[in-house]
Amino acid sequence: MRAMCVALALLFAAVPATAQPDTQPPPVVRSLTVAAPAAQPTGVLFKVTWETVLDPPAGVPAPVYRWTAGFGDGTEPLQGAVADTVLMLRMPYHASGATTGFVCVLAQDAAGNVSPSATCAALTIPATPTTTHKVDYTEPTTNAAGQPLGGGGLASVRLYWRVDDGPETVVTLPVSSPKGGLRRRFLLTIPAISGTLSITLTAVNMGGKESARTAPMTKTITAPAGD
């Protein structure tokens, strides 16, 4: 009987203790900082940084940081995760122009626990950067057949432009007189700092008839140095 008791005691001693699950969330993110925005052709780039979060009870760095971002009006919600304390956040330009936004970050440990609350910072999002281009043209004095403009004379010149395969925009330009013939220059400002700009022109007489378009004029737009 004594030998049996000893064997049972050894058996019980060999059973390892059951590990307790990690239920402690990591602390909130501290020192969330947003650097000045860098303009890009289709959006703006922010460098977002914060301090390393040490996860209890072992005090090891949190392996994952989850983030959310968006415009202040609630549009363009974005989210993701990084394994470092640096986030390169790209936000598109807002259709209305300059606006504000936000970015929020929380830590997540290896067990899936997350910080009790997110730490947030404001974003200042500039309007879409623009470039200005000179368009030189001569007002027509005759129609395609070489005859004087009918319908009471020249009413306007229409300028059609687009960048790459984007939507086309039309601008109506005033004329010097119904007889036309004046050399003109128009400064075209567009919300783009890269791509290929394509322009065509037409003439419209007083009767509302529009001529065929000119051959496309194209220009490669290059972002200014530093952008």
N, C-alpha and C positions, 0 to 999 in steps of 0.2 A: 504493500500500500504506500509505503514511504517513497519508493522509487517512482511510482505513478504520479505522485504529487509533485515531485521534482520535475518530471518531464512536462507536466502541464504548465508549471511555472515558467519553464524555458520557452514553451510554445507561445504563451501570452507575451512574454518579453520581446519576442521577435516581430510582433505586429507593429508597423510604423504608425505614428500619429497621423490623423487625417488633416491635410492642409486646409486652412480656412480661406474661403474665397475673398478676394480683394473687393471690398465695397466702398472704399474711401475715394472720393473724387479728387482730382488734382485741384490745386488752388486756381483762382482766377488769373488771367493773364495780366501782367503789369507792364507799365511803360510802353504802351502802344503808341508808335510814332509814325507819321505819314510824311514822306519827303515831298518836295515841290514836284508838281506834275511835269511830265515830259511829253510834248505834243508829238503825235504820230499821224500818218495819213488818215486812218480810220478811227482813231480814238486817242485816249491819253493814258500814259503809263505812270503808276504810282509805286514807289518802293515803300512797303509797310514792314516795320520791324517791331520786336518786343523782346522782353527778357525770357530766358529759359525758365520753364516751369518745372519745379522739382516735385515729383509725385510721392506722397506718403504711402506706406510707412518707410520704405527703403530710401527715399530721397533721391531717386534716379530721375533723369530728365524725361519729361513726357515725350512719347514717340510720335505723336500726331497732334497737329493743330488744325481745327476746323474753322472755316471762315465763311462769312456771307457778306455780300455787298449789293449796292443798288443806288438808284437815284432817290432823291428826297421825296419825289412824288409817288414812289412805290413801283415804278417801272424798271425794266431791265434787271430783275433779281438774278444774282449770280451766287454760286456757292462752290466750295471745293475743300481740299485738305492738302497740307504740306507737312513735311517731316522736319522742317527747319524753322528757325525763328525769323525768317525773311520771306515775304510774299511779294512777288512782282505782279501787281494787279493792273489789268488792262480794262478800262471802262470806255465804252463807245461815247461819241459826242451826242448830246441831247438835241432833238429836233428843234427845240425852242431857243437854243443858244446856251449861254453860260448858265450854270445851275449848281446845285449842291448835291451831295450824295453821302454815303456812309460805308464803313467797313467794320465788321465785328469779328472777333477771334475768341475761341475758347480752346482749352487743352483737353486731350483725351488720353487716358492711360492704356496700358496693354490689355486690361480687363474690360475695356469699353466704357469705363466711368468717365464722365465729362465734368468740366468745371461747373459750379453751381449757377454761374451766370456768365454771359459773354461780356468782353470789354470792347467798347466801340470808339471810333474816331470819325470826325467829319471829313468829307472830301470836297474840295473846291474844283469843279470841273469847268474848264474854259469853253468858250464857243469854238465851233469848228474853225481851224485856221484857214485863211484865204490867200489867194495869189491874184495879182492884177496883170492883165495882158492888153497890149495895144493892138487894136484892130483898125487898119487903114483901108479905106475903100473910096471909090468914086461913085457918086450918085448917077444912075443911068439917065440918059436923055432920050433913048429910043427903045422900042420893044425888040424882041428876038429877031424880027424880020428887018430891022434897021429903020423902021418907020417911027415918027415922033410918037411919044406916049399918048395913048387915047384915054378916053374916060375922064377928060378934064385935066390930065397931067398927073404928076407924081404925088402920091399922098404920104407914103412912108417907106422905110426899108426895114425888113425883118431879119433879125440875126438869130440863127438856131445854133445852140451849142450843147455838147455833152462831153463827159469825161469817160474814156474807155467804153464800156457797154452800159453805162448808167442811163438814167432817164434824160430825155431831151428837154431843154428849156428854150423858150423863145423870148426875145427882147424886141420891142417895137421902137425904132429909132426915128426921130423927126427928120424932116428934110429941109434944105435951105429955101426951096421954092418949088412950085409945080413943074418948073422946067428942069430941075435937077442940075447935074453937071459939076457940083462942087466936090472937091477932095475933102474927105472927112476923116476924123480919128475918134474912135470910141474906146474908152477904158473899160474893159470887161473884168469885173471882180467875181471870182467863183470860190465856193467853199471846198477847195482841194489844194494840196501841196505836192501831189505826185500823180502820175498817170499821163494819158495822152488826150489832149484837148482837141476836139474837132469842131470846126465852125463852117456853116454855110450861110449865104445871104440870098434874099429875094427882094423884089420890088413890088409895091402895091400901088395901083393907080387910084384915082378918085372914085372910080366905079367899083372898087373893092376887088378887082381882079389881081391875082398874084402871079408873078412870073415863076418860071422854073428856077430851081436852086443853082447857085454857083457850084463849081467843083469844091469838094471839102478842103479846107485849110486845116492842117494839123500842127500841133506843137507838143513836144514832150515836156511835161512839167516836172521839175526837179525840186525837191524839198531844200530850203535854205540850209546852209551849213550850220550844224549844231542841233538840228531837229531830229 
